[in-house]
Amino acid sequence: MNDEIDNAIEHLLRDHAPDPVADDGFCAGLIERLPPRKPPIKWPLALGILAGLLACWLSVSAAPAALIGWHDWISGDLTSSALALLVSFAGLNLMALVWTLSEAHEPAF
């Protein structure tokens, strides 16, 4: 869905919504008794990133083209293997940038 449809649906729901049911302060009291929200845990994200890096390194280290490209890149030779490695790095960084920008307007929690 897009913002125009969402706004139209919200407008219709607000205009045609029935009056709220009186609860004699039940909802307000319940909200006050709720415990505070716990802060998000950071270690699963770090562990996932490390596991992903390890899995990528293990899968790429077995490919001779990646090793040749890495060796050529380090030695300063721009061979097709080195260019393929550079293009794949650039593509992954571009995808990460686009994903980050697309998620930037949404709240984390």
C-alpha positions as CSV (number, residue, x, y, z in Angstrom):
1,M,0.0,0.0,0.0
2,N,1.1,3.6,-0.4
3,D,0.7,6.7,1.7
4,E,-2.3,8.0,-0.3
5,I,-4.3,4.8,0.3
6,D,-3.2,4.7,3.9
7,N,-4.3,8.3,4.5
8,A,-7.6,7.7,2.8
9,I,-8.3,4.6,4.9
10,E,-7.3,6.4,8.2
11,H,-9.6,9.3,7.2
12,L,-12.5,7.0,6.6
13,L,-11.9,5.1,9.9
14,R,-11.7,8.3,11.9
15,D,-14.8,9.8,10.3
16,H,-17.0,6.7,10.7
17,A,-15.6,5.4,14.0
18,P,-18.1,5.0,16.8
19,D,-17.6,6.9,20.0
20,P,-15.2,5.3,22.5
21,V,-16.7,3.1,25.2
22,A,-16.4,4.5,28.7
23,D,-14.2,2.3,30.8
24,D,-14.0,4.5,34.0
25,G,-10.2,5.0,33.7
26,F,-9.4,1.3,33.2
27,C,-7.2,1.8,30.2
28,A,-5.3,4.7,31.8
29,G,-4.7,2.7,35.0
30,L,-3.6,-0.3,33.0
31,I,-1.1,1.8,31.0
32,E,0.3,3.2,34.3
33,R,0.8,-0.3,35.8
34,L,2.7,-1.6,32.8
35,P,6.5,-2.1,33.3
36,P,8.8,0.2,31.3
37,R,9.9,-1.0,27.9
38,K,13.2,-2.9,28.0
39,P,16.0,-1.6,25.9
40,P,16.8,-3.7,22.8
41,I,19.6,-6.2,23.2
42,K,22.6,-5.5,21.0
43,W,24.6,-8.7,21.2
44,P,22.4,-10.8,18.8
45,L,23.0,-8.2,16.1
46,A,26.8,-8.3,16.6
47,L,26.8,-12.1,16.8
48,G,24.7,-12.3,13.5
49,I,27.1,-9.9,11.7
50,L,30.1,-12.0,12.9
51,A,28.5,-15.2,11.9
52,G,27.6,-13.8,8.4
53,L,31.1,-12.5,7.9
54,L,32.6,-15.9,8.9
55,A,30.1,-17.8,6.6
56,C,31.0,-15.4,3.7
57,W,34.7,-15.8,4.2
58,L,34.5,-19.6,4.4
59,S,32.4,-19.8,1.2
60,V,34.5,-17.3,-0.7
61,S,37.9,-18.7,0.5
62,A,37.1,-22.0,-1.2
63,A,36.6,-20.3,-4.6
64,P,39.8,-20.0,-6.6
65,A,38.6,-17.0,-8.6
66,A,38.0,-15.0,-5.4
67,L,41.5,-15.9,-4.1
68,I,43.1,-15.0,-7.4
69,G,41.2,-11.7,-7.5
70,W,42.2,-10.9,-3.9
71,H,45.9,-11.7,-4.7
72,D,45.8,-9.7,-7.9
73,W,44.1,-6.7,-6.1
74,I,46.7,-6.7,-3.3
75,S,49.6,-6.9,-5.8
76,G,48.2,-4.0,-7.8
77,D,47.3,-5.9,-10.9
78,L,43.8,-5.1,-12.3
79,T,42.8,-8.5,-13.8
80,S,39.3,-9.7,-14.5
81,S,39.3,-11.6,-11.2
82,A,40.3,-8.4,-9.3
83,L,37.7,-6.3,-11.1
84,A,35.0,-8.9,-10.4
85,L,35.9,-8.8,-6.7
86,L,35.8,-5.0,-6.7
87,V,32.5,-4.9,-8.5
88,S,31.0,-7.4,-6.1
89,F,32.2,-5.4,-3.1
90,A,30.8,-2.2,-4.6
91,G,27.5,-3.9,-5.4
92,L,27.1,-5.2,-1.8
93,N,27.9,-1.8,-0.4
94,L,25.4,-0.2,-2.7
95,M,22.7,-2.7,-1.7
96,A,23.5,-2.0,2.0
97,L,23.2,1.7,1.3
98,V,19.9,1.4,-0.4
99,W,18.5,-0.8,2.4
100,T,19.7,1.6,5.0
101,L,18.1,4.6,3.3
102,S,14.8,2.7,2.8
103,E,14.6,1.8,6.4
104,A,15.7,5.2,7.7
105,H,12.2,6.7,7.8
106,E,10.7,3.8,9.7
107,P,11.0,3.6,13.5
108,A,13.2,0.8,14.8
109,F,10.6,-0.4,17.4
